[in-house]
Amino acid sequence: MAFWGRRAREEQGHQQAADTELSQRARTALVAADERIRVTGDELAFASAELGEAATSELRAGLEAVRTHMTEAFQLHQLNHDEVPDTPDELRTRNARIVQLCDWAEGVLDERTSALQERIARVRQAPEILRRVRAEAEALRGRLPEARAAVDRLAERYSTDALQRLRLTSGEVEQLLDFALHSADVSERRRAAGKPEEANVALEAATETVRRAESIIDEVESFEIEALRAQTTLADVIADSRGDLADARRGPRTQAVDAAAARLEEALASVAGSGARRDPFADLALVSEANAALDAARERAARPVPSREQVLHDIDAADRAIAVAAGLINGHRGWIGADARTRLAEAQRLRTEISRMPDVEDTREQVRQLARRAAQLANEAMQLAQRDIDSSRPDNDDWGWGNRGRSQGAGGGAAGLLGPVIGGVILGGLLDDIFD
């Protein structure tokens, strides 16, 4: 009894310590949440002044929700300290609820304020951003003459279709830069007039317009480099294609090879016009595609597609092997091990996969390989099944053939070997017919 009493006092002491800690956590969390609500209210006022009412609507709604729900927490705290005595369970439940509400409030305010921090930081850097926008606009304006000269050079060498990839037109970049500077001026005026939302919109427009103008100018420079690379690659592909055409004339000839070679010759002839302004990207794609088609035709010609009759022959051989293996294994139920049955199951699975494949030229070689593999597995299953049958036969027992079978030399041996097969396949089938 003394032991159990001491055990109960220890448990009661642990519970009291936990309750005391929970009560302290509830008071601390309540004070922290109250301070966080006050600070967030101040942050909301500053954010509204810098970003506008619309940009801070979510933070305002979150703060109102937190204030509403935290009323419950303050009421529970008041109940814990009124003149009405409370049980330990009541105090424990209220303090746990206070901690829960305070944690939820902190989470909501963290989420809503963090979403505005980046925008607030950007707004506070607005003067610096506007200075950078104006500097970048002037720098891009200085690059315009060289960009126009590059476009003129490209127009002399490449076709109009090739130049369609460029977005630089006369006056377009200048218009973008003028708009960026105008937007920067509007942003400053709106912010000075106490209209932060309009100022922020103008600021975004200025930065985005400068970025777009810069991408257009960069695109002109990169186009010139990429066009030269395309021409170099095209020369290599043309040389390779001419070699492939020569090899195709000496190698196996099929209708597909001749058609692909004619198509490649036409592609080479179309890009060989001297002095003509062309699209190097389109020419490279044309010749590369025709070259790849010739390679595929030559590969197929070097490895002929099996005829349909050859594929059907292999499938028939697989069917016969599977049928014999299945008859042998099913006729000796309980005698055959897992190895033989596994190989037979895999052979049957491959045969099912063959049935699902379309009867087209592209699948014939694969079907043929699957059929041969299925036949091989079925033959292995028969060999393993026969081994299991022989190992299951008692010593000095010829399975009903008697001494007469052994006295007949080779013929007797064949009879002893075929005894299990006949008994399992033929006789088994007869007995099945009788009992059916």
Secondary structure, 3 states (H helix, E strand, C coil): CHHHHHHHHHHHHHHHHHHHHHHHHHHHHHHHHHHHHHHHHHHHHHHHHHHCCCCCHHHHHHHHHHHHHHHHHHHHHHHHCCCCCCCHHHHHHHHHHHHHHHHHHHHHHHHHHHHHHHHHHHHHCHHHHHHHHHHHHHHHHHHHHHHHHHHHHHHHHECHHHHCCCCCCCCHHHHHHHHHHHHHHHHHHHHHCCCHHHHHHHHHHHHHHHHHHHHHHHHHHHHHHHHHHHHHHHHHHHHHHHHHHHHHHHCCCCHHHHHHHHHHHHHHHHHCCCCCCECHHHHHHHHHHHHHHHHHHHHHHHCCCCCHHHHHHHHHHHHHHHHHHHHHHHCCCCCCCHHHHHHHHHHHHHHHHHHHCCCCHHHHHHHHHHHHHHHHHHHHHHHHHHHHHHHHCCCCCCCCCHHHHHCCCHHHHHHHHHHHHHHHHHHHHHHHHHHC
